[in-house]
């Protein structure tokens, strides 16, 4: 029997602690099948800061999430024990130290088989999370939902930033290079070499324009063919959405996906061998009426639900 969310018929959704989806804390249960963990860190950003406040904003927006998912015909919090594991307190002034701390905490949290959905925080945090996933599962397949490639080499000579995690991950051998794909990319680049370098690292690309032209179902089919049944990690930068759907982010780009498209593609991953996920780059200072936070909370809910499927 699982311990589920606070009953909203007894305690109003706007009251009480803002745990993700009003779930129990990790210290309230003996074991968790899935844990939502925050990483309030944004020292790796190259433009607008503020993603360190993303976990708190996402949790606040998640108060309205309900326990039955009609799109997946699933009550995720009954199917598995899901908890909010709180935040990992990382060094806000030392990127290397922050990466080391997060990797250690992710390994400890997942040591007994708990699967993690991590809420950021900037995209730098994907690297230590991928290290932890690969330590348990070997090199993992990756679906990377983002406006940007995030496979650049350095920024101002720094190798660890929110624009470099997936190049580092390929170099470290923690990704299965036969099963990598960006989804939703768009916007200007520094040069054509960006695409050439990305292709050499093993990535396929489904742009936001491809999603528009092909449709959701064809996009899902292409992604599933690419990843097969390999252990899969999904990383979602909320700027994959158009600024109309996600203004509260650090590096917005016009011409993005809708929240409906993103959620339907994620639901199309049902039955895949998902082992972990993150939702990053929510910067609430630039948000309006919680538009971005609400979208991010639903993305996290769908990822949690996929991990709860038997």
NORMOJO-V579051 format. One record per residue. RES is the residue in one small letter. SS is DSSP state (A for helix, B for strand, O for the rest). PHI is phi as a letter, one per 20 degrees, with the letter a starting at -180 (999 if undefined). OMEGA is omega as a letter, one per 20 degrees, with the letter a starting at -180 (NA if undefined). Layout:
res->(RES;RES)
ss->(SS;SS)
phi->(PHI;PHI)
omega->(OMEGA;OMEGA)
This chain:
res->(x;x;x;x;x;x;x;x;x;x;x;x;x;x;x;x;x;x;x;x;x;x;x;x;x;x;x;x;x;x;x;x;x;x;x;x;x;x;x;x;x;x;x;x;x;x;x;x;x;x;x;x;x;x;x;x;x;x;x;x;x;x;x;x;x;x;x;x;x;x;x;x;x;x;x;x;x;x;x;x;x;x;x;x;x;x;x;x;x;x;x;x;x;x;x;x;x;x;x;x;x;x;x;x;x;x;x;x;x;x;x;x;x;x;x;x;x;x;x;x;x;x;x;x;x;x;x;x;x;x;x;x;x;x;x;x;x;x;x;x;x;x;x;x;x;x;x;x;x;x;x;x;x;x;x;x;x;x;x;x;x;x;x;x;x;x;x;x;x;x;x;x;x;x;x;x;x;x;x;x;x;x;x;x;x;x;x;x;x;x;x;x;x;x;x;x;x;x;x;x;x;x;x;x;x;x;x;x;x;x;x;x;x;x;x;x;x;x;x;x;x;x;x;x;x;x;x;x;x;x;x;x;x;x;x;x;x;x;x;x;x;x;x;x;x;x;x;x;x;x;x;x;x;x;x;x;x;x;x;x;x;x;x;x;x;x;x;x;x;x;x;x;x;x;x;x;x;x;x;x;x;x;x;x;x;x;x;x;x;x;x;x;x;x;x;x;x;x;x;x;x;x;x;x;x;x;x;x;x;x)
ss->(O;O;O;O;O;O;O;O;O;O;O;O;O;O;O;O;O;O;O;A;A;A;O;O;B;A;A;A;O;O;O;O;O;B;B;B;B;B;B;O;O;O;O;O;O;O;O;O;O;O;A;A;A;A;A;A;A;A;A;A;A;A;A;A;O;O;O;O;B;O;O;O;O;B;O;A;A;A;A;O;O;B;B;B;B;B;B;O;O;O;O;O;O;O;A;A;A;A;A;A;A;A;A;A;A;A;A;A;A;A;O;O;O;O;B;B;B;B;B;B;O;O;O;O;A;A;A;A;A;A;A;A;A;A;A;A;A;O;O;B;B;B;B;B;B;O;O;O;O;O;O;O;O;O;B;O;O;B;O;O;O;O;O;O;A;A;A;A;A;A;A;O;O;O;B;B;B;B;B;B;B;B;B;B;B;O;O;O;O;O;O;A;A;A;A;A;A;A;A;A;O;O;B;B;B;B;B;A;A;A;A;A;A;A;O;A;A;A;A;A;A;A;A;A;A;A;A;O;O;O;O;B;B;B;B;B;B;A;A;A;B;O;O;O;O;O;O;O;B;O;O;O;O;O;O;O;B;O;A;A;A;A;A;A;A;A;A;O;O;O;O;O;O;B;B;B;B;B;B;B;O;B;O;A;A;A;O;O;O;O;A;A;A;A;A;A;A;A;A;A;A;A;A;A;A;A;A;A;O;O)
phi->(999;d;e;e;f;f;f;f;e;d;c;g;f;e;d;n;f;e;f;g;l;m;f;f;f;g;f;e;c;f;b;d;f;c;c;e;c;e;c;e;b;b;f;e;f;d;c;e;e;p;f;f;e;f;g;f;f;f;f;f;f;f;g;e;f;d;e;d;d;f;f;d;l;b;d;f;e;e;f;b;e;d;c;d;e;m;d;e;e;d;f;f;d;c;f;f;f;f;f;f;f;f;g;f;f;f;f;f;f;e;f;e;o;f;e;d;d;d;d;d;n;e;f;g;f;f;f;f;f;f;g;f;f;f;f;e;d;n;g;d;f;c;d;d;e;a;f;c;f;l;c;f;e;b;c;l;n;e;e;d;b;f;d;c;f;e;f;g;f;f;g;e;m;e;d;e;f;e;b;c;b;e;c;n;f;a;n;f;c;f;r;f;f;g;f;f;f;f;f;f;f;o;e;e;c;d;f;f;f;f;f;f;f;e;n;f;f;f;f;f;g;f;f;f;f;f;e;l;d;f;g;d;d;d;d;d;e;f;f;f;f;f;g;f;d;b;f;e;b;e;c;f;c;f;n;e;f;e;f;f;f;f;f;f;f;g;f;f;e;g;n;f;e;f;d;r;a;b;c;c;m;f;c;f;f;d;e;c;l;m;g;f;f;f;g;f;f;f;f;f;f;f;f;g;f;f;f;e;f;e)
omega->(a;r;a;a;r;a;a;r;r;r;a;a;a;r;r;a;a;r;r;r;r;a;r;r;r;a;r;a;r;a;r;r;r;r;r;a;a;r;a;a;r;a;a;a;a;a;a;r;r;a;r;r;a;a;a;a;a;r;a;r;a;r;a;r;a;a;r;a;a;a;r;a;a;r;a;a;r;a;a;r;a;a;r;a;r;a;r;a;a;a;a;a;a;a;a;r;r;r;a;r;a;r;r;r;r;r;a;a;a;a;a;r;r;r;a;r;a;r;a;j;r;a;r;a;a;a;r;r;r;r;a;r;a;r;a;a;a;a;a;r;a;r;a;r;a;r;a;a;a;r;r;a;a;r;a;r;a;a;a;r;r;r;a;a;a;r;r;a;r;r;a;r;a;r;r;a;r;a;a;r;r;r;r;a;a;r;a;r;r;r;r;r;r;r;r;r;a;r;r;r;r;a;r;a;r;a;r;r;r;r;r;a;a;a;a;a;r;r;r;a;a;a;a;r;a;a;a;r;r;r;a;r;r;r;a;r;a;r;r;r;r;r;r;a;a;r;a;r;a;a;a;r;r;r;a;r;r;r;r;r;a;a;r;r;r;r;r;r;r;a;r;a;a;a;r;a;r;r;a;r;r;a;a;r;a;a;r;r;r;a;a;a;r;r;a;r;r;r;r;r;r;r;r;a;r;r;a;r;r;NA)
